[in-house]
Amino acid sequence: MPMKIARGMAVELEYELKIKGGAVLESSVRTGPLRYVHGDGKMLPGLEKRLDGLAPGDERNGEIPAREA
């Protein structure tokens, strides 16, 4: 069974950050994958919440409200 994202794990992810309306602000296609330690407080809390429990190869789309940023 593949490992799932949990607190303390090193994570690498491909991403695309857009504003409402579709303009791309940032993308791992241009900057390379994002690497961080899950739960260390260096990422947006709303993003970590949505990534928690994902396994390698999983994809997730969605909005992060300003109050969770």
mmCIF file of the N, C-alpha and C atoms, coordinates in Angstrom:
data_MODEL
# 
_entry.id   MODEL 
# 
loop_
_atom_site.group_PDB 
_atom_site.id 
_atom_site.type_symbol 
_atom_site.label_atom_id 
_atom_site.label_alt_id 
_atom_site.label_comp_id 
_atom_site.label_asym_id 
_atom_site.label_entity_id 
_atom_site.label_seq_id 
_atom_site.pdbx_PDB_ins_code 
_atom_site.Cartn_x 
_atom_site.Cartn_y 
_atom_site.Cartn_z 
_atom_site.occupancy 
_atom_site.B_iso_or_equiv 
_atom_site.pdbx_formal_charge 
_atom_site.auth_seq_id 
_atom_site.auth_comp_id 
_atom_site.auth_asym_id 
_atom_site.auth_atom_id 
_atom_site.pdbx_PDB_model_num 
ATOM 1   N N  . MET A 1 1  ? 0.849   -1.179 0.000   1.00 0.00 ? 1  MET A N  1 
ATOM 2   C CA . MET A 1 1  ? 0.000   0.000  0.000   1.00 0.00 ? 1  MET A CA 1 
ATOM 3   C C  . MET A 1 1  ? 0.901   1.250  0.000   1.00 0.00 ? 1  MET A C  1 
ATOM 4   N N  . PRO A 1 2  ? 0.631   2.227  -0.900  1.00 0.00 ? 2  PRO A N  1 
ATOM 5   C CA . PRO A 1 2  ? 1.479   3.422  -0.966  1.00 0.00 ? 2  PRO A CA 1 
ATOM 6   C C  . PRO A 1 2  ? 1.337   4.286  0.289   1.00 0.00 ? 2  PRO A C  1 
ATOM 7   N N  . MET A 1 3  ? 2.422   4.964  0.621   1.00 0.00 ? 3  MET A N  1 
ATOM 8   C CA . MET A 1 3  ? 2.395   5.888  1.756   1.00 0.00 ? 3  MET A CA 1 
ATOM 9   C C  . MET A 1 3  ? 1.508   7.076  1.413   1.00 0.00 ? 3  MET A C  1 
ATOM 10  N N  . LYS A 1 4  ? 0.827   7.593  2.406   1.00 0.00 ? 4  LYS A N  1 
ATOM 11  C CA . LYS A 1 4  ? -0.031  8.751  2.220   1.00 0.00 ? 4  LYS A CA 1 
ATOM 12  C C  . LYS A 1 4  ? 0.578   9.940  2.950   1.00 0.00 ? 4  LYS A C  1 
ATOM 13  N N  . ILE A 1 5  ? 0.309   11.129 2.432   1.00 0.00 ? 5  ILE A N  1 
ATOM 14  C CA . ILE A 1 5  ? 0.847   12.343 3.030   1.00 0.00 ? 5  ILE A CA 1 
ATOM 15  C C  . ILE A 1 5  ? 0.329   12.488 4.463   1.00 0.00 ? 5  ILE A C  1 
ATOM 16  N N  . ALA A 1 6  ? 1.274   12.679 5.386   1.00 0.00 ? 6  ALA A N  1 
ATOM 17  C CA . ALA A 1 6  ? 0.946   12.861 6.800   1.00 0.00 ? 6  ALA A CA 1 
ATOM 18  C C  . ALA A 1 6  ? 2.002   13.772 7.425   1.00 0.00 ? 6  ALA A C  1 
ATOM 19  N N  . ARG A 1 7  ? 1.717   14.275 8.586   1.00 0.00 ? 7  ARG A N  1 
ATOM 20  C CA . ARG A 1 7  ? 2.603   15.183 9.311   1.00 0.00 ? 7  ARG A CA 1 
ATOM 21  C C  . ARG A 1 7  ? 4.015   14.598 9.412   1.00 0.00 ? 7  ARG A C  1 
ATOM 22  N N  . GLY A 1 8  ? 5.019   15.424 9.120   1.00 0.00 ? 8  GLY A N  1 
ATOM 23  C CA . GLY A 1 8  ? 6.419   15.029 9.232   1.00 0.00 ? 8  GLY A CA 1 
ATOM 24  C C  . GLY A 1 8  ? 7.008   14.402 7.983   1.00 0.00 ? 8  GLY A C  1 
ATOM 25  N N  . MET A 1 9  ? 6.190   14.146 6.974   1.00 0.00 ? 9  MET A N  1 
ATOM 26  C CA . MET A 1 9  ? 6.687   13.526 5.744   1.00 0.00 ? 9  MET A CA 1 
ATOM 27  C C  . MET A 1 9  ? 7.246   14.568 4.789   1.00 0.00 ? 9  MET A C  1 
ATOM 28  N N  . ALA A 1 10 ? 8.332   14.227 4.114   1.00 0.00 ? 10 ALA A N  1 
ATOM 29  C CA . ALA A 1 10 ? 8.857   15.060 3.035   1.00 0.00 ? 10 ALA A CA 1 
ATOM 30  C C  . ALA A 1 10 ? 7.962   14.838 1.822   1.00 0.00 ? 10 ALA A C  1 
ATOM 31  N N  . VAL A 1 11 ? 7.509   15.941 1.232   1.00 0.00 ? 11 VAL A N  1 
ATOM 32  C CA . VAL A 1 11 ? 6.559   15.885 0.119   1.00 0.00 ? 11 VAL A CA 1 
ATOM 33  C C  . VAL A 1 11 ? 7.129   16.646 -1.073  1.00 0.00 ? 11 VAL A C  1 
ATOM 34  N N  . GLU A 1 12 ? 6.920   16.099 -2.257  1.00 0.00 ? 12 GLU A N  1 
ATOM 35  C CA . GLU A 1 12 ? 7.262   16.787 -3.500  1.00 0.00 ? 12 GLU A CA 1 
ATOM 36  C C  . GLU A 1 12 ? 6.007   16.774 -4.355  1.00 0.00 ? 12 GLU A C  1 
ATOM 37  N N  . LEU A 1 13 ? 5.634   17.963 -4.865  1.00 0.00 ? 13 LEU A N  1 
ATOM 38  C CA . LEU A 1 13 ? 4.416   17.991 -5.666  1.00 0.00 ? 13 LEU A CA 1 
ATOM 39  C C  . LEU A 1 13 ? 4.546   18.921 -6.857  1.00 0.00 ? 13 LEU A C  1 
ATOM 40  N N  . GLU A 1 14 ? 3.816   18.551 -7.898  1.00 0.00 ? 14 GLU A N  1 
ATOM 41  C CA . GLU A 1 14 ? 3.664   19.378 -9.091  1.00 0.00 ? 14 GLU A CA 1 
ATOM 42  C C  . GLU A 1 14 ? 2.411   20.208 -8.863  1.00 0.00 ? 14 GLU A C  1 
ATOM 43  N N  . TYR A 1 15 ? 2.415   21.464 -9.263  1.00 0.00 ? 15 TYR A N  1 
ATOM 44  C CA . TYR A 1 15 ? 1.282   22.328 -8.977  1.00 0.00 ? 15 TYR A CA 1 
ATOM 45  C C  . TYR A 1 15 ? 1.108   23.403 -10.033 1.00 0.00 ? 15 TYR A C  1 
ATOM 46  N N  . GLU A 1 16 ? -0.071  24.007 -10.008 1.00 0.00 ? 16 GLU A N  1 
ATOM 47  C CA . GLU A 1 16 ? -0.375  25.178 -10.824 1.00 0.00 ? 16 GLU A CA 1 
ATOM 48  C C  . GLU A 1 16 ? -1.277  26.071 -9.987  1.00 0.00 ? 16 GLU A C  1 
ATOM 49  N N  . LEU A 1 17 ? -0.868  27.303 -9.767  1.00 0.00 ? 17 LEU A N  1 
ATOM 50  C CA . LEU A 1 17 ? -1.604  28.272 -8.971  1.00 0.00 ? 17 LEU A CA 1 
ATOM 51  C C  . LEU A 1 17 ? -2.226  29.295 -9.904  1.00 0.00 ? 17 LEU A C  1 
ATOM 52  N N  . LYS A 1 18 ? -3.569  29.397 -9.827  1.00 0.00 ? 18 LYS A N  1 
ATOM 53  C CA . LYS A 1 18 ? -4.306  30.324 -10.694 1.00 0.00 ? 18 LYS A CA 1 
ATOM 54  C C  . LYS A 1 18 ? -5.146  31.264 -9.853  1.00 0.00 ? 18 LYS A C  1 
ATOM 55  N N  . ILE A 1 19 ? -5.460  32.410 -10.419 1.00 0.00 ? 19 ILE A N  1 
ATOM 56  C CA . ILE A 1 19 ? -6.435  33.295 -9.806  1.00 0.00 ? 19 ILE A CA 1 
ATOM 57  C C  . ILE A 1 19 ? -7.786  33.007 -10.447 1.00 0.00 ? 19 ILE A C  1 
ATOM 58  N N  . LYS A 1 20 ? -8.853  33.476 -9.801  1.00 0.00 ? 20 LYS A N  1 
ATOM 59  C CA . LYS A 1 20 ? -10.173 33.298 -10.409 1.00 0.00 ? 20 LYS A CA 1 
ATOM 60  C C  . LYS A 1 20 ? -10.154 33.965 -11.768 1.00 0.00 ? 20 LYS A C  1 
ATOM 61  N N  . GLY A 1 21 ? -10.678 33.311 -12.746 1.00 0.00 ? 21 GLY A N  1 
ATOM 62  C CA . GLY A 1 21 ? -10.635 33.813 -14.112 1.00 0.00 ? 21 GLY A CA 1 
ATOM 63  C C  . GLY A 1 21 ? -9.642  33.025 -14.949 1.00 0.00 ? 21 GLY A C  1 
ATOM 64  N N  . GLY A 1 22 ? -8.745  32.274 -14.297 1.00 0.00 ? 22 GLY A N  1 
ATOM 65  C CA . GLY A 1 22 ? -7.882  31.352 -15.005 1.00 0.00 ? 22 GLY A CA 1 
ATOM 66  C C  . GLY A 1 22 ? -6.447  31.744 -15.257 1.00 0.00 ? 22 GLY A C  1 
ATOM 67  N N  . ALA A 1 23 ? -6.039  32.981 -14.964 1.00 0.00 ? 23 ALA A N  1 
ATOM 68  C CA . ALA A 1 23 ? -4.647  33.370 -15.210 1.00 0.00 ? 23 ALA A CA 1 
ATOM 69  C C  . ALA A 1 23 ? -3.716  32.605 -14.268 1.00 0.00 ? 23 ALA A C  1 
ATOM 70  N N  . VAL A 1 24 ? -2.673  31.985 -14.826 1.00 0.00 ? 24 VAL A N  1 
ATOM 71  C CA . VAL A 1 24 ? -1.711  31.214 -14.039 1.00 0.00 ? 24 VAL A CA 1 
ATOM 72  C C  . VAL A 1 24 ? -0.716  32.169 -13.384 1.00 0.00 ? 24 VAL A C  1 
ATOM 73  N N  . LEU A 1 25 ? -0.625  32.098 -12.058 1.00 0.00 ? 25 LEU A N  1 
ATOM 74  C CA . LEU A 1 25 ? 0.326   32.910 -11.303 1.00 0.00 ? 25 LEU A CA 1 
ATOM 75  C C  . LEU A 1 25 ? 1.673   32.214 -11.175 1.00 0.00 ? 25 LEU A C  1 
ATOM 76  N N  . GLU A 1 26 ? 1.618   30.913 -10.943 1.00 0.00 ? 26 GLU A N  1 
ATOM 77  C CA . GLU A 1 26 ? 2.829   30.137 -10.706 1.00 0.00 ? 26 GLU A CA 1 
ATOM 78  C C  . GLU A 1 26 ? 2.564   28.695 -11.099 1.00 0.00 ? 26 GLU A C  1 
ATOM 79  N N  . SER A 1 27 ? 3.613   28.001 -11.551 1.00 0.00 ? 27 SER A N  1 
ATOM 80  C CA . SER A 1 27 ? 3.449   26.616 -11.990 1.00 0.00 ? 27 SER A CA 1 
ATOM 81  C C  . SER A 1 27 ? 4.754   25.865 -11.833 1.00 0.00 ? 27 SER A C  1 
ATOM 82  N N  . SER A 1 28 ? 4.670   24.610 -11.429 1.00 0.00 ? 28 SER A N  1 
ATOM 83  C CA . SER A 1 28 ? 5.870   23.793 -11.301 1.00 0.00 ? 28 SER A CA 1 
ATOM 84  C C  . SER A 1 28 ? 6.460   23.462 -12.666 1.00 0.00 ? 28 SER A C  1 
ATOM 85  N N  . VAL A 1 29 ? 5.698   23.660 -13.731 1.00 0.00 ? 29 VAL A N  1 
ATOM 86  C CA . VAL A 1 29 ? 6.240   23.479 -15.080 1.00 0.00 ? 29 VAL A CA 1 
ATOM 87  C C  . VAL A 1 29 ? 7.383   24.474 -15.299 1.00 0.00 ? 29 VAL A C  1 
ATOM 88  N N  . ARG A 1 30 ? 7.224   25.677 -14.737 1.00 0.00 ? 30 ARG A N  1 
ATOM 89  C CA . ARG A 1 30 ? 8.248   26.716 -14.879 1.00 0.00 ? 30 ARG A CA 1 
ATOM 90  C C  . ARG A 1 30 ? 9.300   26.668 -13.785 1.00 0.00 ? 30 ARG A C  1 
ATOM 91  N N  . THR A 1 31 ? 8.892   26.358 -12.545 1.00 0.00 ? 31 THR A N  1 
ATOM 92  C CA . THR A 1 31 ? 9.809   26.474 -11.404 1.00 0.00 ? 31 THR A CA 1 
ATOM 93  C C  . THR A 1 31 ? 10.321  25.150 -10.865 1.00 0.00 ? 31 THR A C  1 
ATOM 94  N N  . GLY A 1 32 ? 9.766   24.050 -11.320 1.00 0.00 ? 32 GLY A N  1 
ATOM 95  C CA . GLY A 1 32 ? 10.125  22.740 -10.784 1.00 0.00 ? 32 GLY A CA 1 
ATOM 96  C C  . GLY A 1 32 ? 9.197   22.370 -9.635  1.00 0.00 ? 32 GLY A C  1 
ATOM 97  N N  . PRO A 1 33 ? 9.227   21.106 -9.212  1.00 0.00 ? 33 PRO A N  1 
ATOM 98  C CA . PRO A 1 33 ? 8.323   20.645 -8.161  1.00 0.00 ? 33 PRO A CA 1 
ATOM 99  C C  . PRO A 1 33 ? 8.569   21.375 -6.838  1.00 0.00 ? 33 PRO A C  1 
ATOM 100 N N  . LEU A 1 34 ? 7.526   21.481 -6.065  1.00 0.00 ? 34 LEU A N  1 
ATOM 101 C CA . LEU A 1 34 ? 7.586   22.084 -4.742  1.00 0.00 ? 34 LEU A CA 1 
ATOM 102 C C  . LEU A 1 34 ? 7.938   20.993 -3.742  1.00 0.00 ? 34 LEU A C  1 
ATOM 103 N N  . ARG A 1 35 ? 8.904   21.275 -2.872  1.00 0.00 ? 35 ARG A N  1 
ATOM 104 C CA . ARG A 1 35 ? 9.312   20.313 -1.832  1.00 0.00 ? 35 ARG A CA 1 
ATOM 105 C C  . ARG A 1 35 ? 9.154   20.967 -0.465  1.00 0.00 ? 35 ARG A C  1 
ATOM 106 N N  . TYR A 1 36 ? 8.561   20.230 0.471   1.00 0.00 ? 36 TYR A N  1 
ATOM 107 C CA . TYR A 1 36 ? 8.356   20.743 1.827   1.00 0.00 ? 36 TYR A CA 1 
ATOM 108 C C  . TYR A 1 36 ? 8.136   19.585 2.786   1.00 0.00 ? 36 TYR A C  1 
ATOM 109 N N  . VAL A 1 37 ? 8.154   19.873 4.096   1.00 0.00 ? 37 VAL A N  1 
ATOM 110 C CA . VAL A 1 37 ? 7.833   18.872 5.117   1.00 0.00 ? 37 VAL A CA 1 
ATOM 111 C C  . VAL A 1 37 ? 6.414   19.165 5.594   1.00 0.00 ? 37 VAL A C  1 
ATOM 112 N N  . HIS A 1 38 ? 5.538   18.196 5.423   1.00 0.00 ? 38 HIS A N  1 
ATOM 113 C CA . HIS A 1 38 ? 4.117   18.360 5.733   1.00 0.00 ? 38 HIS A CA 1 
ATOM 114 C C  . HIS A 1 38 ? 3.921   18.574 7.235   1.00 0.00 ? 38 HIS A C  1 
ATOM 115 N N  . GLY A 1 39 ? 3.203   19.642 7.566   1.00 0.00 ? 39 GLY A N  1 
ATOM 116 C CA . GLY A 1 39 ? 2.890   19.928 8.959   1.00 0.00 ? 39 GLY A CA 1 
ATOM 117 C C  . GLY A 1 39 ? 3.869   20.846 9.659   1.00 0.00 ? 39 GLY A C  1 
ATOM 118 N N  . ASP A 1 40 ? 4.923   21.301 8.962   1.00 0.00 ? 40 ASP A N  1 
ATOM 119 C CA . ASP A 1 40 ? 5.909   22.187 9.581   1.00 0.00 ? 40 ASP A CA 1 
ATOM 120 C C  . ASP A 1 40 ? 5.470   23.655 9.597   1.00 0.00 ? 40 ASP A C  1 
ATOM 121 N N  . GLY A 1 41 ? 4.298   23.949 9.028   1.00 0.00 ? 41 GLY A N  1 
ATOM 122 C CA . GLY A 1 41 ? 3.785   25.307 9.058   1.00 0.00 ? 41 GLY A CA 1 
ATOM 123 C C  . GLY A 1 41 ? 4.376   26.228 8.010   1.00 0.00 ? 41 GLY A C  1 
ATOM 124 N N  . LYS A 1 42 ? 5.070   25.682 7.023   1.00 0.00 ? 42 LYS A N  1 
ATOM 125 C CA . LYS A 1 42 ? 5.666   26.505 5.979   1.00 0.00 ? 42 LYS A CA 1 
ATOM 126 C C  . LYS A 1 42 ? 4.770   26.647 4.752   1.00 0.00 ? 42 LYS A C  1 
ATOM 127 N N  . MET A 1 43 ? 3.692   25.893 4.718   1.00 0.00 ? 43 MET A N  1 
ATOM 128 C CA . MET A 1 43 ? 2.741   25.947 3.606   1.00 0.00 ? 43 MET A CA 1 
ATOM 129 C C  . MET A 1 43 ? 1.437   26.569 4.097   1.00 0.00 ? 43 MET A C  1 
ATOM 130 N N  . LEU A 1 44 ? 0.599   27.009 3.159   1.00 0.00 ? 44 LEU A N  1 
ATOM 131 C CA . LEU A 1 44 ? -0.719  27.518 3.523   1.00 0.00 ? 44 LEU A CA 1 
ATOM 132 C C  . LEU A 1 44 ? -1.492  26.422 4.260   1.00 0.00 ? 44 LEU A C  1 
ATOM 133 N N  . PRO A 1 45 ? -2.084  26.739 5.414   1.00 0.00 ? 45 PRO A N  1 
ATOM 134 C CA . PRO A 1 45 ? -2.836  25.713 6.143   1.00 0.00 ? 45 PRO A CA 1 
ATOM 135 C C  . PRO A 1 45 ? -3.925  25.055 5.300   1.00 0.00 ? 45 PRO A C  1 
ATOM 136 N N  . GLY A 1 46 ? -4.606  25.844 4.480   1.00 0.00 ? 46 GLY A N  1 
ATOM 137 C CA . GLY A 1 46 ? -5.659  25.285 3.631   1.00 0.00 ? 46 GLY A CA 1 
ATOM 138 C C  . GLY A 1 46 ? -5.130  24.306 2.600   1.00 0.00 ? 46 GLY A C  1 
ATOM 139 N N  . LEU A 1 47 ? -3.911  24.550 2.109   1.00 0.00 ? 47 LEU A N  1 
ATOM 140 C CA . LEU A 1 47 ? -3.305  23.636 1.145   1.00 0.00 ? 47 LEU A CA 1 
ATOM 141 C C  . LEU A 1 47 ? -2.919  22.332 1.833   1.00 0.00 ? 47 LEU A C  1 
ATOM 142 N N  . GLU A 1 48 ? -2.254  22.420 2.983   1.00 0.00 ? 48 GLU A N  1 
ATOM 143 C CA . GLU A 1 48 ? -1.863  21.195 3.694   1.00 0.00 ? 48 GLU A CA 1 
ATOM 144 C C  . GLU A 1 48 ? -3.086  20.357 4.046   1.00 0.00 ? 48 GLU A C  1 
ATOM 145 N N  . LYS A 1 49 ? -4.155  21.022 4.461   1.00 0.00 ? 49 LYS A N  1 
ATOM 146 C CA . LYS A 1 49 ? -5.393  20.312 4.809   1.00 0.00 ? 49 LYS A CA 1 
ATOM 147 C C  . LYS A 1 49 ? -5.903  19.510 3.611   1.00 0.00 ? 49 LYS A C  1 
ATOM 148 N N  . ARG A 1 50 ? -5.831  20.090 2.420   1.00 0.00 ? 50 ARG A N  1 
ATOM 149 C CA . ARG A 1 50 ? -6.332  19.419 1.222   1.00 0.00 ? 50 ARG A CA 1 
ATOM 150 C C  . ARG A 1 50 ? -5.391  18.329 0.711   1.00 0.00 ? 50 ARG A C  1 
ATOM 151 N N  . LEU A 1 51 ? -4.119  18.410 1.055   1.00 0.00 ? 51 LEU A N  1 
ATOM 152 C CA . LEU A 1 51 ? -3.155  17.401 0.615   1.00 0.00 ? 51 LEU A CA 1 
ATOM 153 C C  . LEU A 1 51 ? -3.068  16.221 1.578   1.00 0.00 ? 51 LEU A C  1 
ATOM 154 N N  . ASP A 1 52 ? -3.463  16.424 2.824   1.00 0.00 ? 52 ASP A N  1 
ATOM 155 C CA . ASP A 1 52 ? -3.382  15.390 3.847   1.00 0.00 ? 52 ASP A CA 1 
ATOM 156 C C  . ASP A 1 52 ? -4.071  14.108 3.382   1.00 0.00 ? 52 ASP A C  1 
ATOM 157 N N  . GLY A 1 53 ? -3.358  13.005 3.435   1.00 0.00 ? 53 GLY A N  1 
ATOM 158 C CA . GLY A 1 53 ? -3.934  11.712 3.080   1.00 0.00 ? 53 GLY A CA 1 
ATOM 159 C C  . GLY A 1 53 ? -3.809  11.315 1.616   1.00 0.00 ? 53 GLY A C  1 
ATOM 160 N N  . LEU A 1 54 ? -3.294  12.203 0.762   1.00 0.00 ? 54 LEU A N  1 
ATOM 161 C CA . LEU A 1 54 ? -3.112  11.839 -0.647  1.00 0.00 ? 54 LEU A CA 1 
ATOM 162 C C  . LEU A 1 54 ? -1.939  10.877 -0.798  1.00 0.00 ? 54 LEU A C  1 
ATOM 163 N N  . ALA A 1 55 ? -1.991  10.039 -1.805  1.00 0.00 ? 55 ALA A N  1 
ATOM 164 C CA . ALA A 1 55 ? -0.932  9.080  -2.100  1.00 0.00 ? 55 ALA A CA 1 
ATOM 165 C C  . ALA A 1 55 ? -0.211  9.510  -3.384  1.00 0.00 ? 55 ALA A C  1 
ATOM 166 N N  . PRO A 1 56 ? 0.990   8.972  -3.630  1.00 0.00 ? 56 PRO A N  1 
ATOM 167 C CA . PRO A 1 56 ? 1.697   9.315  -4.868  1.00 0.00 ? 56 PRO A CA 1 
ATOM 168 C C  . PRO A 1 56 ? 0.811   9.093  -6.088  1.00 0.00 ? 56 PRO A C  1 
ATOM 169 N N  . GLY A 1 57 ? 0.807   10.086 -6.983  1.00 0.00 ? 57 GLY A N  1 
ATOM 170 C CA . GLY A 1 57 ? 0.015   10.007 -8.207  1.00 0.00 ? 57 GLY A CA 1 
ATOM 171 C C  . GLY A 1 57 ? -1.379  10.585 -8.080  1.00 0.00 ? 57 GLY A C  1 
ATOM 172 N N  . ASP A 1 58 ? -1.856  10.811 -6.847  1.00 0.00 ? 58 ASP A N  1 
ATOM 173 C CA . ASP A 1 58 ? -3.182  11.409 -6.662  1.00 0.00 ? 58 ASP A CA 1 
ATOM 174 C C  . ASP A 1 58 ? -3.167  12.848 -7.168  1.00 0.00 ? 58 ASP A C  1 
ATOM 175 N N  . GLU A 1 59 ? -4.304  13.308 -7.631  1.00 0.00 ? 59 GLU A N  1 
ATOM 176 C CA . GLU A 1 59 ? -4.461  14.697 -8.067  1.00 0.00 ? 59 GLU A CA 1 
ATOM 177 C C  . GLU A 1 59 ? -5.612  15.324 -7.311  1.00 0.00 ? 59 GLU A C  1 
ATOM 178 N N  . ARG A 1 60 ? -5.492  16.607 -7.068  1.00 0.00 ? 60 ARG A N  1 
ATOM 179 C CA . ARG A 1 60 ? -6.556  17.331 -6.376  1.00 0.00 ? 60 ARG A CA 1 
ATOM 180 C C  . ARG A 1 60 ? -6.667  18.716 -6.975  1.00 0.00 ? 60 ARG A C  1 
ATOM 181 N N  . ASN A 1 61 ? -7.873  19.139 -7.289  1.00 0.00 ? 61 ASN A N  1 
ATOM 182 C CA . ASN A 1 61 ? -8.161  20.491 -7.766  1.00 0.00 ? 61 ASN A CA 1 
ATOM 183 C C  . ASN A 1 61 ? -9.095  21.143 -6.773  1.00 0.00 ? 61 ASN A C  1 
ATOM 184 N N  . GLY A 1 62 ? -9.010  22.458 -6.670  1.00 0.00 ? 62 GLY A N  1 
ATOM 185 C CA . GLY A 1 62 ? -9.943  23.147 -5.796  1.00 0.00 ? 62 GLY A CA 1 
ATOM 186 C C  . GLY A 1 62 ? -9.491  24.542 -5.469  1.00 0.00 ? 62 GLY A C  1 
ATOM 187 N N  . GLU A 1 63 ? -10.298 25.234 -4.708  1.00 0.00 ? 63 GLU A N  1 
ATOM 188 C CA . GLU A 1 63 ? -10.017 26.602 -4.267  1.00 0.00 ? 63 GLU A CA 1 
ATOM 189 C C  . GLU A 1 63 ? -9.625  26.598 -2.802  1.00 0.00 ? 63 GLU A C  1 
ATOM 190 N N  . ILE A 1 64 ? -8.744  27.514 -2.439  1.00 0.00 ? 64 ILE A N  1 
ATOM 191 C CA . ILE A 1 64 ? -8.409  27.729 -1.043  1.00 0.00 ? 64 ILE A CA 1 
ATOM 192 C C  . ILE A 1 64 ? -8.918  29.123 -0.693  1.00 0.00 ? 64 ILE A C  1 
ATOM 193 N N  . PRO A 1 65 ? -9.933  29.208 0.154   1.00 0.00 ? 65 PRO A N  1 
ATOM 194 C CA . PRO A 1 65 ? -10.468 30.513 0.527   1.00 0.00 ? 65 PRO A CA 1 
ATOM 195 C C  . PRO A 1 65 ? -9.422  31.356 1.249   1.00 0.00 ? 65 PRO A C  1 
ATOM 196 N N  . ALA A 1 66 ? -9.532  32.671 1.132   1.00 0.00 ? 66 ALA A N  1 
ATOM 197 C CA . ALA A 1 66 ? -8.572  33.585 1.748   1.00 0.00 ? 66 ALA A CA 1 
ATOM 198 C C  . ALA A 1 66 ? -8.453  33.345 3.242   1.00 0.00 ? 66 ALA A C  1 
ATOM 199 N N  . ARG A 1 67 ? -9.517  32.990 3.921   1.00 0.00 ? 67 ARG A N  1 
ATOM 200 C CA . ARG A 1 67 ? -9.455  32.775 5.367   1.00 0.00 ? 67 ARG A CA 1 
ATOM 201 C C  . ARG A 1 67 ? -8.589  31.571 5.749   1.00 0.00 ? 67 ARG A C  1 
ATOM 202 N N  . GLU A 1 68 ? -8.298  30.675 4.782   1.00 0.00 ? 68 GLU A N  1 
ATOM 203 C CA . GLU A 1 68 ? -7.454  29.503 5.041   1.00 0.00 ? 68 GLU A CA 1 
ATOM 204 C C  . GLU A 1 68 ? -6.043  29.682 4.501   1.00 0.00 ? 68 GLU A C  1 
ATOM 205 N N  . ALA A 1 69 ? -5.767  30.851 3.964   1.00 0.00 ? 69 ALA A N  1 
ATOM 206 C CA . ALA A 1 69 ? -4.453  31.088 3.361   1.00 0.00 ? 69 ALA A CA 1 
ATOM 207 C C  . ALA A 1 69 ? -3.432  31.528 4.395   1.00 0.00 ? 69 ALA A C  1 
# 
